Amino acid sequence: MFALVLGLIGAIFVFALQAVYARQDERRNLVCLARNVYFEARGEPVAGQYAVAEVTMNRKASGRYVGVGSVSNSVHEKAPT
């Protein structure tokens, strides 16, 4: 019985840890996207800034860029050859 309770507590801890790290990844991706838009389109109108964000997200979703699984990787990835 004690081992079952201990296993349950361990499983809950693992799930909570995964949720925290997933949240940190989302925040890190959002900050990276914001910085990318700022440095590439800071003098542009909102439509231009939106276009930069859209291109970044399209690169993330595209299968043409190897190793791009996050916004940060998409920002730092070179164009495909």
C-alpha positions as CSV (number, residue, x, y, z in Angstrom):
1,M,0.0,0.0,0.0
2,F,2.8,2.4,0.9
3,A,4.6,1.7,-2.4
4,L,1.4,2.4,-4.3
5,V,1.0,5.8,-2.6
6,L,4.6,6.6,-3.1
7,G,4.3,5.7,-6.8
8,L,1.2,7.8,-7.1
9,I,3.0,10.8,-5.5
10,G,6.0,10.3,-7.9
11,A,3.7,10.2,-10.9
12,I,2.0,13.4,-9.9
13,F,5.3,15.0,-9.3
14,V,6.5,14.0,-12.8
15,F,3.3,15.3,-14.5
16,A,3.6,18.6,-12.6
17,L,7.2,18.9,-13.6
18,Q,6.4,18.3,-17.2
19,A,3.6,21.0,-17.1
20,V,6.0,23.5,-15.6
21,Y,8.7,22.9,-18.2
22,A,6.1,23.0,-21.0
23,R,5.0,26.4,-19.7
24,Q,8.6,27.6,-19.6
25,D,9.1,26.5,-23.2
26,E,5.9,28.4,-24.3
27,R,7.2,31.5,-22.5
28,R,10.7,31.2,-24.0
29,N,9.2,30.8,-27.5
30,L,7.0,33.9,-27.0
31,V,9.9,36.0,-25.8
32,C,12.0,34.8,-28.8
33,L,9.2,35.6,-31.2
34,A,8.8,39.1,-29.7
35,R,12.5,39.8,-29.9
36,N,12.6,38.6,-33.5
37,V,9.7,40.9,-34.5
38,Y,11.4,43.8,-32.6
39,F,14.8,43.4,-34.3
40,E,13.5,42.7,-37.8
41,A,10.5,45.1,-37.9
42,R,10.7,47.7,-35.1
43,G,10.2,50.6,-37.5
44,E,7.5,49.0,-39.5
45,P,3.7,49.4,-39.0
46,V,1.8,46.7,-37.2
47,A,1.0,45.0,-40.5
48,G,4.8,44.6,-41.2
49,Q,5.4,43.3,-37.7
50,Y,2.6,40.8,-38.1
51,A,4.1,39.7,-41.4
52,V,7.5,39.0,-39.7
53,A,5.8,37.0,-37.0
54,E,3.8,35.1,-39.6
55,V,6.9,34.2,-41.5
56,T,8.6,33.0,-38.4
57,M,5.7,30.8,-37.4
58,N,5.4,29.4,-41.0
59,R,9.1,28.5,-40.9
60,K,8.4,26.7,-37.6
61,A,5.5,24.7,-39.1
62,S,7.3,24.0,-42.4
63,G,9.0,20.7,-43.1
64,R,11.6,22.3,-45.2
65,Y,13.7,23.6,-42.3
66,V,15.5,20.7,-40.7
67,G,15.6,20.8,-36.9
68,V,13.1,23.5,-36.5
69,G,10.8,22.5,-33.7
70,S,10.5,25.7,-31.8
71,V,10.3,29.4,-32.4
72,S,13.9,29.8,-31.2
73,N,15.2,27.2,-33.6
74,S,13.2,28.9,-36.4
75,V,14.7,32.3,-35.7
76,H,18.3,31.0,-35.6
77,E,18.0,28.5,-38.5
78,K,19.6,29.3,-41.8
79,A,17.6,29.0,-45.1
80,P,17.4,25.6,-46.6
81,T,19.8,24.8,-49.5
